[in-house]
Amino acid sequence: MLAVACGTHFVHDGFADILLVLLPFWASEFRLSLAQVGLLKMAYSGGMAGFQIPAGLLAERWGERWLLAAGTATVALGYVGAGQAGGFTALLAWLLAAGLASGVQHPLSSSLVAHAYEAGPRRMALGTYNFSGDLGKVAWPFGLALLLPVLGWRGAVTAAAGVGLVAAVAVLAGLWRTGAGAAPAPAPPADTAPAGAVAGWGIRDPRAYTRLSAIHVIDNSTRSSFLTFLPFLLIAKGSAPEGVGFALMLTFAGGAAGKFVCGALAERVGVIRTVVLTEAATGVGILLLLTLPLAACLPVLPLVGVALNGTSSVLYASVADVVASDRRGRSYALFYTVGVGAAALSPVGYGLVGDGAGLPATVGLIGALVFLAIPLALPLRRALGAAPAAAPR
């Protein structure tokens, strides 16, 4: 089960992050402004955000198996269309379709892993699942960067779509073999439901859940906007467009390591101190990149990646501590929707700032605002020590 979930995460995060390599090519070919670049990123991320809650609710009726496989196939088909797009509007529509389909992955895979490890090392399993997505973020942009000089961006996108279609078949076969994700049995009537069953979203500690979600919003907004405009910052410093894939690979490699580094750090110094350290390091790292020449930026990017991605794995595992287990699918869906929605909208807002104030001012603002997460994290110390038994909402 964990292997299937990790493979699904690897593919979907790879599809999401090859956009960052392709954005400079699209901006050049279709003569896009920074705000239009942000809209392309928003189309994919916004579609993903918009379908996560429906995916969580549909899985309660139909099971995760077919939804995950169909979603993976549809993402791939969306990239087939993007590879044939002749203009900005068509590209926007295909990316929106692919993003909607990718909305099934995070809530359903997280719920399956959490359920499989209900009585086992759940935090470690979810950390492994999150790490697999970072491997996709490293491998897919690097692989695309190798294909771009040979096939051009259209051919490289079509090749990536072919991998996605194969992956969809593998997801269905893997879930079928494990027996996981099948349609659940019909729910019993209300008066005969088990005593431990809960209603609503299953949130046992609304205040802690809200703070975790707010930190998630800041963290995702920072990561999405910074990675969207990082290629343009590097090109402005003298990088060739083909070199952007390598720079992103360095950043994502640091992010992958950050999942383990920050997980171990959380075990040693605690969740809250880890969040404070990673968010502070993210802000300092982004601001530092503004001042460095291109050659000095490259060795700094993996370190920024460690901090940039380290917070997320700590947050994902902590959500399970404040929600009910039998409603975890929908509570994760709500959490991811809020975070991914922020990730979708922020590049457009920052893109408008960039068109007016310039790219350096925009990147500086991204780096400064991440520090807002620190005062939100500090009051969570008590809530994450033991999940309260308050009535779920």
Buried (B, 14 or more C-beta within 10 A) or exposed (E): BBEBBBBBBBBBBBBBBBBBBBBBBBBEBBEBEBBBBBBBBBBBBBBBBBBBBBBBBBBBEBBBBBBBBBBBBBBBBBBBBBBEBEEBEBBBBBBBBBBBBBBBBBBBBBBBBBBBBEEEEBBEBBBBBBBBBBBBBBBBBBBBBBBBEEBEBBEBBBBBBEBBBEBBEBBBEBBBEBEBBBEEEEEEEEEEEEEEEBEEBBBBBBBBBBBBBBBBBBBBBBBBBBBBBBBBBBBBBEBEBBBBBBBBBBBBBBBBBBBBBBBEBBEEEBBBBBBBBBBBBBBBBBBBBBEEEBEEBBEBBBBBBBBBBBBBBBBBBBBBBBBBBBBBBBBBBBBBBBBBBBBBBBBBBBBBBBBEEEBEBBBBBBBEBBBBBBEBBEEBEEBBEEBBEEEBB
